[in-house]
Every structure is written in structure tokens, then in C-alpha cells.
Amino acid sequence: MKIGFRWLGFVLILSLLISVDSVYATMSSTNYQINWDSISAGGDDTSSSSSYILRDSIGLQGTGNSSSTSYSVNFGYRAGVFDQTADFTIYIQDRASQVSATLATSTTVTVTSTSGFADGDYIALVQDEGSSQNTAIGKISSISSPIITVDSWTYSAALPAPNGTDDYVYSLDATTLSLGTLVPGNISTSIIAWEVTAEVDDGFSVYFYEDQDLTSGSNTIDDVSDGSVNGVQDEYGARSSDTTLALSTFDTVDTAITSTAQQIASESATSFDTRGFITLKATVDGTVADGTYTQNLTLMYVGDY
């Protein structure tokens, strides 16, 4: 029995709750506050419309920066103005890009082919693909066949140690999330990775949820209930690369995806550039009807302010 398995209409929702909760070098009293001041020949005003904002000053003196271990002073044109922003980018495993991996170090992986990979691509390194696979993600900084060098690896407990047996590298540039064809007894996996670029004092969380169970007509694939998608029965669940989750069990066991938003990543303090991933796992037994099983997944970034 084979079941064609693919996601249609993968949904990404960015929930950016942005505010400025810290003001540095502020002059204030009980009733008034001056956030930033300048000594200049003119200007020093803010002009805005529904789409644009302009901050201007004329004739500022003594521009530059001075800092120590604990303090930093910025001089010059609106040096103190900081508009908090966040960027949340999703990367999806491209199953068709699979190449075997034979060796990995702190920043490199040796593969059987570098064709199709390029500087700047995001990749996933998978050791012992399946139920207990060990995964790392990184951004390619250079390629010198057969070696791919990344800027750094992001992984859960230990860097994968591939030897060429069920060990692979995948590009993370797909536009459709897919687990391929499910065969009874085999475990199919797929990776959703993300990169958060944000300067948020109290950190952030990533959540996700489904619109329905994996469904084909009136048939569904059961949610994992015993903490492990192990190939014995039809099961579907996911595991996060974040091992420190406080609001869900995706950090410790294979967990069912529900229609209620669940935490799959978190940072408790400022972390300007952070990567992570979730590994989806599915398997079927001989009782599951043939079909194309689909669902929509929604991922959300939420800053903590």
C-alpha cells in the first residue's frame, strides 16, 4: 500500500507584536519626557504620513560612537532613534534535493554532489533519517566540491555525525511542504526551519497549529499519542529543535499537532539572530486507505514585550 502525501496551501502568518519598551539616556520628570535632544542649526523634527516617516536634523556636531563594557553613547544624526523591527523567515525542506553526506565538522559537510547548492542557500543535514534522526541546519557560506561550508550549525543536542548510511543534505528552498509517499512500516520526515531576526529585550516565541487532522476525504491519519512515531501504527506528529520549551512537549517527545496554537520555539532574552526547526514525522499501517492526505499549518512569531 502506498499513500500519496503532500501539503496544499501551506500558510504562514507573521504575528509581529512590536513596541518600544526601553528608552535610553532619557531626560524626564513626573509630567514630561524628552526622549532625544540635539544641539544644531535647525531641524530636529519628525514628519510622517500613513506610509513613511522622516526624522531630520541640521548641522549636528561631534558625530560618532563611544563605548565601554557596560555603556554605549552614540553621537550625531538621530543616533538614539531605534525603531524595533522583526523578520520571521520560513525555510522548507526540498526532498528532491537529497544528496548523501559522509562527514561533518563544526562548519562543513562532505557530500556526494554539490550540484544544485549555492552560496547563501539554507540547508539541512540529517543523520540516520527516520524516527530518531539527528538534524542540523545552516546557511552556505562557500562551496568547494565535495565540501559545503556553512556559517554555523543549529542543532538540538549534538552535531550530526554522518557516515553515508541514511545520512543526507537537503536544500531548504521548497515552496510546498511534503512527506512524499508513505509506505507501511517506514517513517517519513520533513523539516520546517525558520530564522528570526529581532532585537526584543524579553525574547520571543514561535507557535504553530493545524486547520484539521491529516485528511483525505473521510479518512485521517491518527495523531501520535504515545510520544513516539515509531512505524508500528499509523501516526503523525512533530519534534522541535528547541530543548527548553516551557509551554509544550515538542522539546521532549513526538507530539500531536492540534488546532490550538502550541509553542515550538522560544528565547527568553535578547537574541538578535536565531534559527530553529521542527521535524514532522508520519507513518502508516496496512489499514490506512490510499489517498492524498492534506492539512494547512500556520506558524506565528510573537515577541515578548
Backbone bond lengths (Angstrom), bond angles and torsions (degrees), N, CA, C in turn:
res aa  C-N    CA-C-N  psi(-1)  N-CA   C-N-CA  omega(-1)  CA-C   N-CA-C  phi
1 M - - - 1.458 - - 1.518 109.14 -
2 K 1.312 116.04 134.29 1.458 120.67 175.09 1.516 109.37 -127.79
3 I 1.305 114.75 141.18 1.456 119.88 -179.98 1.514 109.10 -120.45
4 G 1.309 117.06 118.15 1.452 119.44 174.70 1.516 108.76 -69.62
5 F 1.310 117.68 131.40 1.460 121.03 -170.87 1.510 109.42 -134.92
6 R 1.315 117.59 119.23 1.460 119.28 176.50 1.523 109.09 -155.32
7 W 1.337 115.38 156.25 1.463 120.98 175.92 1.523 108.91 -96.22
8 L 1.326 116.41 138.15 1.452 121.34 172.71 1.520 108.98 -114.67
9 G 1.301 116.82 138.61 1.452 119.77 174.99 1.509 113.95 67.18
10 F 1.325 116.78 47.91 1.464 119.64 176.80 1.524 109.34 -59.10
11 V 1.316 116.39 126.96 1.457 121.37 -173.36 1.515 110.42 -109.93
12 L 1.301 117.36 133.05 1.460 123.06 174.49 1.515 108.59 -121.36
13 I 1.321 117.13 120.65 1.456 121.49 176.31 1.511 108.12 -115.04
14 L 1.308 116.84 124.30 1.446 121.93 176.86 1.510 108.46 -95.16
15 S 1.317 116.40 115.71 1.460 120.55 177.86 1.517 107.61 -105.98
16 L 1.323 116.43 94.48 1.455 121.75 -174.58 1.512 109.27 -103.42
17 L 1.309 116.07 104.35 1.454 121.17 178.61 1.520 107.14 -99.75
18 I 1.330 116.45 90.81 1.452 121.49 -171.27 1.519 110.20 -106.75
19 S 1.317 115.34 130.07 1.458 120.87 172.06 1.512 108.18 -148.96
20 V 1.303 116.59 164.97 1.461 121.70 176.04 1.516 107.65 -105.99
21 D 1.323 116.58 111.93 1.451 119.27 -174.30 1.514 112.96 -110.88
22 S 1.346 117.51 5.27 1.459 120.23 179.40 1.515 109.20 -136.42
23 V 1.308 116.53 135.16 1.461 121.75 176.08 1.515 108.26 -125.40
24 Y 1.311 116.06 125.17 1.451 121.17 -174.90 1.528 110.59 -101.81
25 A 1.318 117.63 146.35 1.467 123.77 176.53 1.517 110.80 54.49
26 T 1.329 116.08 43.58 1.454 121.41 -176.73 1.521 110.71 -92.80
27 M 1.346 115.92 137.67 1.452 121.59 172.52 1.522 107.98 -97.79
28 S 1.324 117.87 125.61 1.455 119.51 -174.07 1.521 111.48 -150.11
29 S 1.327 113.71 162.56 1.453 122.02 172.54 1.516 106.92 -138.60
30 T 1.319 116.69 -167.73 1.460 119.12 -178.41 1.517 111.82 -62.38
31 N 1.334 116.00 -37.54 1.462 119.38 -172.69 1.521 115.27 -111.82
32 Y 1.346 118.21 -13.32 1.456 120.05 -174.29 1.524 110.40 -134.58
33 Q 1.340 114.59 158.43 1.460 120.20 178.98 1.518 109.26 -150.28
34 I 1.356 116.69 133.50 1.463 122.15 172.79 1.518 106.81 -112.00
35 N 1.323 116.20 109.44 1.456 119.47 -176.78 1.522 111.71 -69.43
36 W 1.329 116.97 -46.70 1.455 121.12 -178.37 1.527 108.54 -143.61
37 D 1.325 117.16 143.74 1.449 120.73 177.61 1.510 109.83 -134.61
38 S 1.309 116.12 155.69 1.458 120.15 177.37 1.519 109.58 -141.81
39 I 1.335 116.24 151.42 1.458 123.11 172.90 1.517 105.91 -108.83
40 S 1.312 116.28 113.98 1.455 119.35 -172.75 1.518 109.92 -153.39
41 A 1.336 116.85 -177.87 1.455 122.01 -179.28 1.517 111.96 -86.54
42 G 1.314 117.64 -8.00 1.450 119.24 -179.07 1.513 110.79 163.37
43 G 1.320 115.65 -178.99 1.449 120.02 -179.77 1.500 111.21 82.26
44 D 1.318 116.10 -132.07 1.465 123.44 -179.58 1.525 110.27 63.85
45 D 1.313 115.44 58.17 1.450 119.52 -177.74 1.520 108.89 -142.85
46 T 1.316 115.51 165.89 1.457 122.00 177.36 1.522 109.25 -122.78
47 S 1.319 117.00 127.05 1.453 122.66 176.96 1.520 108.57 -118.83
48 S 1.331 117.22 139.44 1.457 118.64 -176.23 1.518 111.37 -149.42
49 S 1.330 114.35 159.60 1.455 122.95 172.12 1.515 107.14 -135.32
50 S 1.322 117.43 -168.82 1.465 119.58 -179.19 1.516 112.53 -67.24
51 S 1.352 117.64 -22.58 1.470 120.53 -175.02 1.518 114.79 -117.00
52 Y 1.352 118.42 -18.96 1.456 120.52 -173.36 1.519 110.69 -135.37
53 I 1.348 114.91 158.23 1.453 121.39 173.80 1.526 108.22 -139.63
54 L 1.336 116.62 138.66 1.464 122.02 179.20 1.515 108.88 -128.77
55 R 1.330 116.41 125.86 1.460 122.07 173.46 1.533 107.02 -109.81
56 D 1.343 117.54 125.37 1.461 119.57 -174.47 1.520 111.13 -130.75
57 S 1.321 114.64 146.11 1.460 123.44 172.73 1.519 107.87 -145.79
58 I 1.351 116.51 150.14 1.465 120.83 -177.51 1.527 109.51 -122.11
59 G 1.316 116.36 133.29 1.458 121.81 170.23 1.505 115.21 73.24
60 L 1.317 119.22 34.95 1.457 121.12 178.28 1.517 110.85 -68.38
61 Q 1.333 115.88 147.28 1.456 121.87 -179.77 1.527 110.13 -116.76
62 G 1.321 116.29 154.45 1.459 121.97 171.30 1.507 114.31 63.34
63 T 1.332 117.39 55.15 1.456 120.15 178.69 1.517 110.84 -79.10
64 G 1.331 116.00 156.95 1.457 120.27 177.86 1.513 112.31 142.41
65 N 1.317 115.93 -166.33 1.463 122.39 -177.53 1.512 109.68 -140.08
66 S 1.336 115.86 142.20 1.460 121.65 174.06 1.515 107.86 -136.04
67 S 1.327 117.24 134.42 1.455 118.87 -175.69 1.519 111.70 -146.52
68 S 1.333 114.83 159.88 1.463 122.89 172.93 1.517 106.75 -134.73
69 T 1.325 117.57 -168.68 1.456 121.01 -178.99 1.519 111.96 -61.00
70 S 1.319 117.42 -37.22 1.465 121.34 -173.24 1.512 115.25 -109.08
71 Y 1.360 118.11 -16.43 1.461 119.84 -172.98 1.522 110.73 -133.42
72 S 1.334 114.98 156.76 1.456 121.68 175.35 1.514 108.48 -143.78
73 V 1.359 116.13 134.03 1.451 121.84 177.52 1.524 107.92 -122.52
74 N 1.340 116.20 126.46 1.450 121.72 176.84 1.521 108.92 -108.77
75 F 1.342 116.88 130.50 1.458 122.00 179.67 1.524 109.14 -111.00
76 G 1.312 116.54 151.95 1.446 119.02 170.37 1.506 113.98 111.76
77 Y 1.324 115.58 -157.33 1.447 122.30 -170.03 1.525 112.13 -60.72
78 R 1.333 116.60 104.23 1.458 122.62 174.69 1.530 111.93 47.59
79 A 1.323 115.43 39.56 1.463 119.41 -174.62 1.514 112.20 -63.10
80 G 1.319 117.56 -25.94 1.454 119.40 -177.35 1.497 114.87 -87.13
81 V 1.343 118.62 -7.02 1.459 120.41 -176.79 1.519 109.57 -80.25
82 F 1.329 115.95 124.06 1.455 120.42 179.41 1.524 108.87 -134.48
83 D 1.322 117.11 114.55 1.453 121.98 176.62 1.525 108.25 -95.76
84 Q 1.334 116.26 113.68 1.455 119.41 -178.34 1.526 110.25 -68.63
85 T 1.310 115.31 133.65 1.453 121.85 177.73 1.518 109.36 -135.75
86 A 1.309 116.31 162.84 1.463 121.00 177.21 1.513 108.73 -142.86
87 D 1.327 115.76 143.23 1.453 121.78 176.46 1.527 108.22 -125.60
88 F 1.307 117.23 129.30 1.464 123.17 -177.50 1.522 107.45 -126.98
89 T 1.337 116.77 108.76 1.456 122.34 -174.39 1.521 110.04 -116.85
90 I 1.326 115.99 133.52 1.460 122.83 -178.60 1.524 110.14 -102.85
91 Y 1.341 116.81 140.66 1.460 123.22 176.65 1.533 108.19 -128.60
92 I 1.343 116.49 132.02 1.463 121.91 -173.67 1.526 110.30 -117.12
93 Q 1.313 116.89 135.71 1.460 122.37 -179.07 1.524 111.36 -62.18
94 D 1.328 115.62 130.65 1.463 122.84 175.03 1.521 107.75 -98.86
95 R 1.318 116.81 103.27 1.460 120.69 -176.08 1.530 112.32 -63.27
96 A 1.324 116.95 -28.86 1.464 120.59 -177.55 1.527 112.47 -72.65
97 S 1.330 118.19 -12.97 1.464 121.40 -177.08 1.526 113.00 -89.12
98 Q 1.302 119.12 6.22 1.470 124.02 -172.48 1.529 113.14 -56.28
99 V 1.351 115.35 129.07 1.466 122.23 168.44 1.524 107.37 -134.78
100 S 1.327 116.78 150.50 1.460 120.87 -179.11 1.522 110.86 -73.84
101 A 1.336 115.03 146.04 1.471 122.00 178.04 1.518 108.70 -116.84
102 T 1.347 116.44 137.83 1.463 120.54 -175.71 1.524 114.08 -118.79
103 L 1.337 117.95 -17.08 1.461 120.22 -177.24 1.519 108.94 -161.39
104 A 1.340 116.39 143.47 1.465 120.42 177.27 1.516 109.89 -139.20
105 T 1.345 115.39 145.50 1.458 121.27 173.47 1.526 108.07 -125.27
106 S 1.307 116.78 -167.16 1.462 120.75 -177.20 1.519 113.41 -62.29
107 T 1.344 116.82 -24.09 1.474 119.32 -179.69 1.528 113.41 -139.61
108 T 1.333 119.55 5.84 1.462 120.40 -177.18 1.521 111.49 -133.44
109 V 1.336 114.23 160.33 1.459 121.36 170.36 1.521 107.71 -142.50
110 T 1.334 116.30 136.64 1.458 122.32 176.86 1.519 108.87 -96.28
111 V 1.333 116.51 127.61 1.458 121.25 -174.97 1.523 110.11 -126.04
112 T 1.332 115.65 165.37 1.464 120.10 179.91 1.518 112.11 -78.88
113 S 1.337 117.08 -17.82 1.461 120.72 176.65 1.519 109.42 -158.74
114 T 1.322 116.10 138.36 1.465 120.57 176.08 1.530 111.61 -102.40
115 S 1.320 116.98 5.07 1.457 121.52 -179.30 1.526 110.69 -61.24
116 G 1.305 115.97 133.17 1.455 120.64 178.66 1.508 114.31 92.44
117 F 1.331 117.59 -9.92 1.465 121.29 178.88 1.533 109.32 -103.88
118 A 1.335 116.52 149.47 1.464 120.66 -177.61 1.516 110.19 -146.47
119 D 1.327 115.77 158.24 1.462 120.86 175.92 1.526 109.80 -53.66
120 G 1.321 116.08 136.03 1.453 120.74 179.74 1.513 114.33 93.42
121 D 1.343 117.41 -13.79 1.468 120.38 177.29 1.523 110.49 -70.74
122 Y 1.318 115.98 150.26 1.460 121.81 171.43 1.519 108.29 -98.01
123 I 1.336 116.33 137.01 1.467 120.50 -176.99 1.520 110.41 -131.54
124 A 1.332 114.54 160.74 1.467 122.17 173.20 1.518 108.62 -119.52
125 L 1.321 116.26 132.20 1.453 123.74 174.50 1.519 107.82 -104.90
126 V 1.340 117.23 121.53 1.462 121.98 -174.46 1.520 109.81 -120.35
127 Q 1.325 116.53 123.06 1.461 122.56 175.37 1.526 108.98 -103.39
128 D 1.351 116.99 134.30 1.471 123.20 177.95 1.524 110.92 52.64
129 E 1.327 115.49 60.50 1.456 120.95 -175.59 1.527 111.70 -53.69
130 G 1.328 115.76 131.93 1.459 121.14 -179.04 1.514 111.12 142.73
131 S 1.317 116.05 -151.84 1.462 121.95 -172.77 1.521 113.14 -56.50
132 S 1.336 117.82 -42.19 1.466 121.53 -174.60 1.517 111.70 -111.55
133 Q 1.312 117.95 28.69 1.458 120.62 -176.34 1.529 111.65 -60.47
134 N 1.330 114.64 149.39 1.457 122.47 176.10 1.522 107.20 -110.61
135 T 1.326 116.79 127.04 1.455 121.28 -169.82 1.523 111.45 -126.82
136 A 1.329 116.35 147.15 1.457 123.09 171.77 1.520 108.08 -138.06
137 I 1.332 116.95 149.49 1.465 120.69 176.29 1.524 108.90 -124.60
138 G 1.328 116.01 153.82 1.453 120.95 179.44 1.516 110.63 -163.09
139 K 1.329 115.85 170.47 1.460 122.58 178.98 1.524 108.65 -110.46
140 I 1.326 116.84 127.51 1.461 121.28 -176.74 1.523 110.40 -66.60
141 S 1.341 115.05 127.36 1.463 120.39 175.87 1.522 112.11 -104.62
142 S 1.344 117.31 -25.02 1.464 120.77 176.03 1.520 109.54 -165.15
143 I 1.332 115.26 159.52 1.465 121.68 178.54 1.520 108.57 -133.97
144 S 1.317 116.12 127.88 1.456 122.98 172.51 1.522 106.34 -137.98
145 S 1.329 115.99 89.51 1.459 122.67 -170.90 1.526 112.00 -46.29
146 P 1.353 117.20 131.66 1.467 129.13 9.55 1.534 113.86 -96.35
147 I 1.330 117.84 24.03 1.468 120.43 -174.49 1.531 110.00 -109.09
148 I 1.324 114.75 131.12 1.463 122.52 172.19 1.522 107.75 -107.46
149 T 1.312 116.94 127.71 1.464 122.18 178.02 1.522 109.32 -106.66
150 V 1.338 115.99 133.97 1.461 121.01 178.28 1.521 109.43 -113.51
151 D 1.341 115.61 165.40 1.463 118.52 178.16 1.525 111.12 -69.33
152 S 1.327 116.66 -37.36 1.461 122.84 175.60 1.519 107.94 -172.86
153 W 1.329 116.81 160.75 1.465 121.31 176.27 1.528 109.59 -102.83
154 T 1.323 115.70 139.79 1.459 122.49 170.74 1.523 107.66 -111.92
155 Y 1.334 117.09 124.20 1.466 120.86 -177.87 1.517 109.11 -149.80
156 S 1.340 116.40 175.40 1.466 120.59 -175.26 1.520 112.52 -83.57
157 A 1.331 116.94 -76.10 1.462 120.34 -174.18 1.525 112.89 -104.52
158 A 1.315 116.70 -42.13 1.470 120.11 -175.71 1.516 109.26 -147.46
159 L 1.327 116.44 149.69 1.449 121.21 176.15 1.528 109.56 -63.76
160 P 1.327 118.90 131.14 1.463 120.46 176.50 1.522 111.95 -53.60
161 A 1.339 115.35 145.75 1.465 121.81 179.77 1.524 108.69 -122.34
162 P 1.331 117.63 77.20 1.468 120.29 -175.83 1.518 112.71 -70.47
163 N 1.361 115.17 149.66 1.464 120.56 174.84 1.524 111.71 -131.79
164 G 1.340 116.22 8.78 1.450 119.81 177.39 1.512 115.01 98.96
165 T 1.334 117.82 -6.50 1.461 121.85 179.09 1.524 109.48 -106.69
166 D 1.318 116.48 109.84 1.470 122.55 -176.75 1.535 111.71 58.06
167 D 1.333 116.62 30.03 1.466 122.17 179.32 1.532 108.38 -118.76
168 Y 1.340 116.34 129.26 1.457 118.99 -171.04 1.525 111.92 -142.75
169 V 1.339 114.32 160.72 1.458 122.54 168.62 1.518 107.66 -118.29
170 Y 1.332 115.51 136.48 1.454 122.05 179.38 1.527 109.56 -126.45
171 S 1.308 115.97 146.98 1.455 120.59 168.52 1.524 108.86 -76.87
172 L 1.330 115.65 146.92 1.465 120.58 178.34 1.526 109.92 -108.23
173 D 1.327 116.25 51.57 1.456 120.29 -176.15 1.520 113.28 -122.03
174 A 1.328 117.66 17.65 1.464 120.35 -179.56 1.524 110.86 -71.57
175 T 1.311 115.67 155.82 1.461 121.20 175.93 1.521 111.64 -105.97
176 T 1.330 117.07 -11.67 1.461 122.34 178.85 1.524 108.90 -126.64
177 L 1.300 116.19 131.37 1.457 121.59 178.70 1.521 109.23 -82.19
178 S 1.335 117.54 130.13 1.457 120.64 -175.36 1.521 111.24 -144.85
179 L 1.324 114.98 142.58 1.456 121.61 171.23 1.535 110.94 -106.30
180 G 1.315 117.12 7.77 1.449 120.71 177.33 1.518 112.46 70.66
181 T 1.312 116.15 -147.88 1.458 122.82 -179.92 1.518 109.74 -99.72
182 L 1.323 116.69 124.09 1.455 121.41 -179.88 1.517 110.17 -87.07
183 V 1.326 115.49 130.90 1.456 122.87 178.31 1.523 107.96 -116.52
184 P 1.345 118.62 132.69 1.463 120.24 -178.29 1.528 112.60 -50.08
185 G 1.336 115.48 130.78 1.463 121.43 178.41 1.505 114.06 90.94
186 N 1.341 118.14 -20.03 1.461 121.42 178.27 1.520 110.37 -94.77
187 I 1.320 115.77 152.41 1.463 121.03 179.54 1.520 108.88 -112.15
188 S 1.313 115.36 123.13 1.460 121.06 179.35 1.524 109.21 -104.47
189 T 1.326 116.10 140.36 1.465 120.63 -177.36 1.528 110.46 -128.83
190 S 1.320 115.25 158.15 1.455 121.27 174.23 1.516 108.63 -152.21
191 I 1.321 116.70 146.95 1.465 122.51 -171.64 1.519 110.51 -113.08
192 I 1.321 116.02 132.04 1.461 122.61 167.41 1.527 106.64 -112.48
193 A 1.310 117.04 117.40 1.470 121.44 179.53 1.518 109.43 -110.05
194 W 1.328 116.03 162.86 1.461 120.41 177.67 1.522 110.10 -149.29
195 E 1.314 114.09 158.92 1.459 121.11 173.12 1.521 107.81 -131.99
196 V 1.327 116.22 126.49 1.453 122.11 177.99 1.521 108.16 -109.06
197 T 1.323 116.51 124.24 1.459 121.82 173.93 1.518 107.39 -115.91
198 A 1.329 116.64 107.51 1.468 120.77 -175.88 1.513 109.53 -161.39
199 E 1.318 115.11 145.11 1.463 120.17 173.54 1.523 107.27 -110.87
200 V 1.329 114.15 92.40 1.459 121.81 -176.16 1.531 107.46 -123.46
201 D 1.311 116.93 118.31 1.463 120.97 -172.30 1.516 113.40 -55.15
202 D 1.337 117.28 -39.49 1.458 120.60 -174.46 1.516 113.36 -102.35
203 G 1.327 117.53 12.92 1.449 120.69 175.34 1.522 113.57 85.75
204 F 1.322 115.65 -161.63 1.455 120.95 -175.51 1.525 109.09 -158.77
205 S 1.330 116.23 173.04 1.461 123.11 173.11 1.517 109.55 -136.15
206 V 1.328 115.96 154.48 1.457 123.00 171.18 1.523 107.32 -116.94
207 Y 1.320 116.17 132.37 1.460 122.33 179.90 1.525 109.46 -123.90
208 F 1.346 116.30 158.73 1.458 118.94 169.18 1.515 110.82 -149.37
209 Y 1.348 114.55 161.82 1.461 120.36 178.35 1.523 109.14 -156.50
210 E 1.326 116.07 166.49 1.459 122.39 -178.76 1.522 110.73 -110.97
211 D 1.327 115.57 158.60 1.457 118.85 175.02 1.525 111.71 -88.68
212 Q 1.350 116.49 -21.26 1.461 122.15 179.65 1.521 108.24 -165.98
213 D 1.330 117.10 167.11 1.458 120.21 171.63 1.527 109.30 -66.34
214 L 1.331 116.00 167.77 1.465 119.59 175.62 1.516 108.27 -63.16
215 T 1.324 117.17 115.07 1.452 120.84 -167.13 1.525 111.59 -132.82
216 S 1.329 115.05 139.85 1.460 123.18 170.92 1.515 106.48 -135.32
217 G 1.336 115.87 102.84 1.456 119.54 -174.05 1.514 110.45 63.28
218 S 1.342 116.56 -121.92 1.465 121.28 178.46 1.515 112.91 -94.38
219 N 1.332 117.24 3.34 1.466 121.81 -176.79 1.526 110.79 -101.03
220 T 1.321 116.39 146.23 1.463 121.87 177.23 1.514 110.20 -135.11
221 I 1.336 115.72 159.16 1.467 122.42 169.91 1.518 107.02 -100.94
222 D 1.314 116.93 129.72 1.458 121.88 -172.11 1.522 112.08 -65.46
223 D 1.333 115.63 146.59 1.457 121.05 170.56 1.523 109.88 -69.89
224 V 1.336 116.82 143.89 1.456 120.94 175.10 1.528 109.08 -62.56
225 S 1.335 116.51 137.87 1.464 120.57 -177.31 1.520 113.27 -127.84
226 D 1.350 117.09 -10.43 1.460 120.07 -176.10 1.522 113.03 -110.45
227 G 1.326 117.85 9.51 1.456 121.13 176.68 1.507 115.63 86.96
228 S 1.341 117.49 1.51 1.456 119.09 -177.91 1.525 110.72 -152.46
229 V 1.335 116.32 122.92 1.461 121.19 170.62 1.526 105.98 -84.84
230 N 1.347 117.06 102.78 1.464 120.55 -166.53 1.521 115.26 -119.63
231 G 1.328 119.07 3.47 1.448 120.30 175.49 1.501 115.24 87.28
232 V 1.317 118.51 4.37 1.462 121.76 -178.95 1.524 111.11 -86.12
233 Q 1.321 117.08 -35.16 1.459 122.08 -178.00 1.524 108.53 -141.15
234 D 1.360 116.28 172.58 1.465 116.41 177.88 1.518 108.71 -72.85
235 E 1.350 114.87 124.31 1.462 121.58 -175.73 1.522 109.64 -149.96
236 Y 1.320 114.52 152.58 1.458 120.49 178.27 1.523 109.07 -147.18
237 G 1.338 116.57 132.40 1.460 120.75 179.42 1.510 110.73 -167.16
238 A 1.329 116.24 -167.25 1.467 120.49 -176.22 1.518 109.99 -151.60
239 R 1.344 114.87 160.82 1.461 122.65 179.07 1.521 108.69 -139.26
240 S 1.335 117.54 136.47 1.451 122.21 -176.70 1.520 112.04 -94.14
241 S 1.333 115.91 153.97 1.466 120.67 173.64 1.513 111.44 -76.29
242 D 1.334 117.66 -18.69 1.465 122.44 179.53 1.525 108.92 -80.16
243 T 1.326 116.95 120.01 1.475 121.49 -177.15 1.519 112.60 -98.16
244 T 1.334 118.11 13.01 1.470 120.53 -174.74 1.525 112.24 -127.22
245 L 1.311 117.72 29.72 1.463 120.33 -177.67 1.521 111.06 -70.76
246 A 1.330 115.30 139.16 1.463 120.73 179.41 1.521 112.53 -104.00
247 L 1.344 117.40 -17.30 1.458 120.17 -170.98 1.522 114.36 -114.62
248 S 1.324 117.99 7.68 1.466 120.84 176.84 1.521 108.95 -159.09
249 T 1.342 116.45 177.50 1.466 121.46 -179.54 1.525 112.53 -107.58
250 F 1.335 117.82 10.48 1.459 120.28 -179.65 1.526 112.09 -63.61
251 D 1.335 117.77 -16.36 1.462 120.62 -179.67 1.518 113.09 -82.29
252 T 1.335 118.26 -17.63 1.470 120.26 -173.17 1.524 113.88 -119.49
253 V 1.326 118.92 -29.48 1.469 121.65 -177.47 1.520 109.88 -142.07
254 D 1.330 116.72 162.77 1.456 121.02 170.76 1.526 107.54 -65.52
255 T 1.318 116.87 124.85 1.459 122.24 -169.75 1.516 110.56 -124.43
256 A 1.323 115.73 145.67 1.461 121.36 179.16 1.523 110.95 -70.81
257 I 1.319 116.05 140.78 1.466 122.27 173.47 1.521 107.43 -88.54
258 T 1.311 117.31 133.30 1.454 121.39 -176.37 1.524 110.69 -123.09
259 S 1.328 115.15 178.16 1.464 120.28 178.13 1.521 112.14 -81.83
260 T 1.330 116.73 -3.40 1.465 122.23 174.25 1.521 109.35 -98.58
261 A 1.321 117.63 134.42 1.464 121.44 -178.48 1.524 110.61 -59.34
262 Q 1.340 116.65 130.31 1.459 123.01 179.14 1.525 109.89 -125.24
263 Q 1.323 116.24 144.56 1.467 122.29 -178.24 1.518 110.66 -72.74
264 I 1.349 116.26 131.17 1.460 120.80 176.62 1.523 112.54 -123.90
265 A 1.331 117.48 -4.34 1.464 121.37 175.04 1.509 108.49 -162.11
266 S 1.348 115.86 151.72 1.458 119.51 177.91 1.515 110.71 -156.51
267 E 1.308 115.55 152.50 1.466 124.31 170.57 1.517 106.38 -134.16
268 S 1.325 117.41 131.98 1.459 120.61 -175.53 1.523 113.33 -94.66
269 A 1.330 117.57 -7.77 1.460 121.41 -178.42 1.514 108.90 -142.41
270 T 1.337 116.38 179.02 1.453 120.49 -179.89 1.521 110.84 -59.52
271 S 1.310 116.88 125.48 1.462 122.44 176.78 1.516 106.50 -145.54
272 F 1.319 116.33 95.05 1.463 120.87 -166.24 1.517 113.08 -60.24
273 D 1.320 118.46 -40.04 1.457 121.47 -176.17 1.524 108.63 -132.24
274 T 1.331 117.72 111.81 1.461 121.83 -173.62 1.519 110.59 -133.14
275 R 1.332 116.31 138.65 1.468 122.31 176.14 1.523 110.14 -119.65
276 G 1.308 114.75 153.98 1.456 120.72 175.98 1.511 109.55 -163.01
277 F 1.339 116.65 178.15 1.460 119.88 179.87 1.518 110.61 -160.06
278 I 1.324 114.86 160.04 1.447 123.12 173.74 1.526 107.17 -123.24
279 T 1.337 117.29 138.25 1.455 121.73 179.23 1.522 109.20 -108.03
280 L 1.320 116.54 116.36 1.464 121.72 176.33 1.520 109.24 -84.74
281 K 1.347 116.57 140.68 1.456 121.53 -178.29 1.523 109.31 -134.04
282 A 1.333 116.29 137.80 1.457 120.20 178.96 1.522 110.07 -146.53
283 T 1.334 115.66 148.59 1.461 122.16 175.70 1.521 108.48 -151.90
284 V 1.323 116.85 158.05 1.465 121.17 179.28 1.523 109.93 -133.18
285 D 1.348 114.61 160.97 1.452 120.13 171.32 1.525 108.15 -113.01
286 G 1.328 116.79 -172.97 1.463 120.49 -174.87 1.501 115.02 -74.68
287 T 1.320 118.75 0.08 1.465 121.05 -177.40 1.521 113.37 -97.79
288 V 1.318 117.07 -9.32 1.459 120.73 -176.35 1.531 110.14 -81.40
289 A 1.322 116.15 132.54 1.459 120.96 -177.52 1.530 111.08 -72.27
290 D 1.340 115.03 146.15 1.461 119.59 175.25 1.529 110.38 -61.38
291 G 1.311 116.52 150.31 1.455 120.03 177.40 1.509 111.56 159.72
292 T 1.318 115.91 174.58 1.463 122.64 174.32 1.519 107.44 -101.41
293 Y 1.317 115.97 112.43 1.454 122.14 -174.91 1.533 109.11 -96.23
294 T 1.324 116.39 129.17 1.454 119.65 -173.46 1.528 111.81 -133.40
295 Q 1.321 114.53 161.04 1.451 123.53 170.46 1.522 108.19 -165.40
296 N 1.314 116.98 162.80 1.460 122.51 172.48 1.515 108.94 -105.45
297 L 1.330 116.95 136.25 1.457 122.51 175.15 1.522 109.00 -113.49
298 T 1.313 116.36 135.30 1.456 122.16 177.57 1.516 109.42 -114.44
299 L 1.336 117.47 127.31 1.451 122.67 176.24 1.526 109.40 -110.29
300 M 1.327 116.84 140.31 1.454 121.63 -177.76 1.526 110.50 -132.87
301 Y 1.313 116.01 135.28 1.460 122.18 168.81 1.522 107.95 -99.46
302 V 1.337 117.21 133.46 1.467 122.14 178.01 1.516 108.46 -132.77
303 G 1.330 117.66 117.99 1.450 121.25 175.79 1.519 111.25 -78.99
304 D 1.319 116.24 146.05 1.472 122.00 178.82 1.528 108.72 -101.30
305 Y 1.343 116.51 117.36 1.462 120.50 -175.06 1.522 109.93 -123.34
